[in-house]
């Protein structure tokens, strides 16, 4: 499955980015992902709420969340989230089934 990490660097994390640049951060991200047998599709530095986005292929949501925990516990980020790809048709089917039997509290 495809997963996405979005991160906002802490002050110390930004110092590391300034010191190592793209190549240094990409090398660190490659090493992290390869330790979990993940394949990186893209690393992009952005402006706005998030400083960096990483798109990668992962075998399970648990693996993606394990990577997120490692990143968040490093102290290099003020904020980091993980988004995983899903099949919207499967989600919609579950919503149709649930909607057919759900009685809202205001009914």
C-alpha positions as CSV (number, residue, x, y, z in Angstrom):
1,X,0.0,0.0,0.0
2,X,1.1,3.6,-0.6
3,X,1.6,5.7,2.5
4,X,2.6,9.4,3.1
5,X,4.4,11.0,5.9
6,X,4.0,14.7,6.4
7,X,6.3,16.4,8.8
8,X,7.1,19.8,10.3
9,X,10.6,20.1,11.6
10,X,11.5,21.2,15.1
11,X,14.1,23.9,15.6
12,X,16.8,21.3,16.0
13,X,15.5,19.4,12.9
14,X,15.7,22.5,10.8
15,X,19.3,23.0,11.9
16,X,20.0,19.5,10.6
17,X,18.3,20.3,7.3
18,X,20.4,23.4,6.9
19,X,23.6,21.5,7.7
20,X,22.9,18.4,5.5
21,X,20.7,19.8,2.7
22,X,18.5,17.6,0.5
23,X,21.1,14.9,-0.1
24,X,21.8,14.3,3.6
25,X,18.1,14.1,4.5
26,X,17.3,11.9,1.5
27,X,20.1,9.5,2.6
28,X,18.7,9.4,6.2
29,X,15.2,8.8,4.9
30,X,16.4,6.1,2.5
31,X,18.2,4.3,5.4
32,X,15.2,4.5,7.6
33,X,12.8,3.1,5.0
34,X,15.2,0.4,3.8
35,X,15.5,-0.9,7.4
36,X,11.7,-1.7,7.2
37,X,11.8,-2.9,3.6
38,X,9.9,0.1,2.3
39,X,10.3,1.6,-1.1
40,X,10.5,5.4,-1.4
41,X,8.6,7.0,-4.3
42,X,9.2,10.6,-3.5
43,X,10.7,13.0,-1.0
44,X,9.6,16.7,-1.3
45,X,10.3,19.7,0.8
46,X,7.4,22.1,0.9
47,X,6.3,25.4,2.4
48,X,3.3,25.8,4.6
49,X,2.2,23.7,7.5
50,X,4.5,20.8,6.6
51,X,8.2,21.0,5.7
52,X,8.6,17.6,4.1
53,X,6.5,14.9,2.5
54,X,7.6,11.4,1.9
55,X,5.7,9.0,-0.3
56,X,6.5,5.3,0.0
57,X,5.3,1.8,-0.5
58,X,4.7,-0.3,2.6
59,X,3.4,-3.8,3.3
60,X,1.1,-2.8,6.2
61,X,-0.4,0.1,8.0
62,X,1.4,-1.1,11.2
63,X,4.8,-0.8,9.4
64,X,3.9,2.7,8.3
65,X,2.9,3.7,11.8
66,X,6.0,2.1,13.3
67,X,8.1,4.4,11.0
68,X,6.0,7.3,12.2
69,X,6.6,6.5,15.8
70,X,10.4,6.4,15.2
71,X,10.3,9.7,13.4
72,X,8.1,11.4,16.0
73,X,10.2,10.1,18.9
74,X,13.4,11.5,17.4
75,X,12.8,15.0,18.5
76,X,13.4,16.3,15.0
77,X,9.8,17.1,14.3
78,X,7.2,19.3,16.0
79,X,4.5,17.5,14.0
80,X,4.3,14.4,11.9
81,X,1.4,12.5,10.5
82,X,1.0,9.4,8.4
83,X,-1.7,8.9,5.8
84,X,-2.3,5.5,4.1
85,X,-3.9,4.9,0.8
86,X,-7.3,3.2,0.8
87,X,-9.8,1.8,-1.6
88,X,-12.7,4.3,-1.5
89,X,-15.1,1.8,-3.2
90,X,-14.6,-0.6,-0.3
91,X,-15.1,2.2,2.2
92,X,-18.3,3.3,0.4
93,X,-19.6,-0.2,0.4
94,X,-19.2,-0.4,4.2
95,X,-20.9,3.1,4.5
96,X,-23.8,1.9,2.5
97,X,-24.2,-1.2,4.7
98,X,-23.9,0.8,7.9
99,X,-26.2,3.5,6.6
100,X,-28.9,1.0,5.9
101,X,-29.1,-0.1,9.5
102,X,-28.1,3.0,11.5
103,X,-30.7,4.9,13.4
104,X,-29.4,8.4,14.2
105,X,-29.9,9.8,17.7
106,X,-32.3,12.5,16.5
107,X,-34.7,10.0,14.8
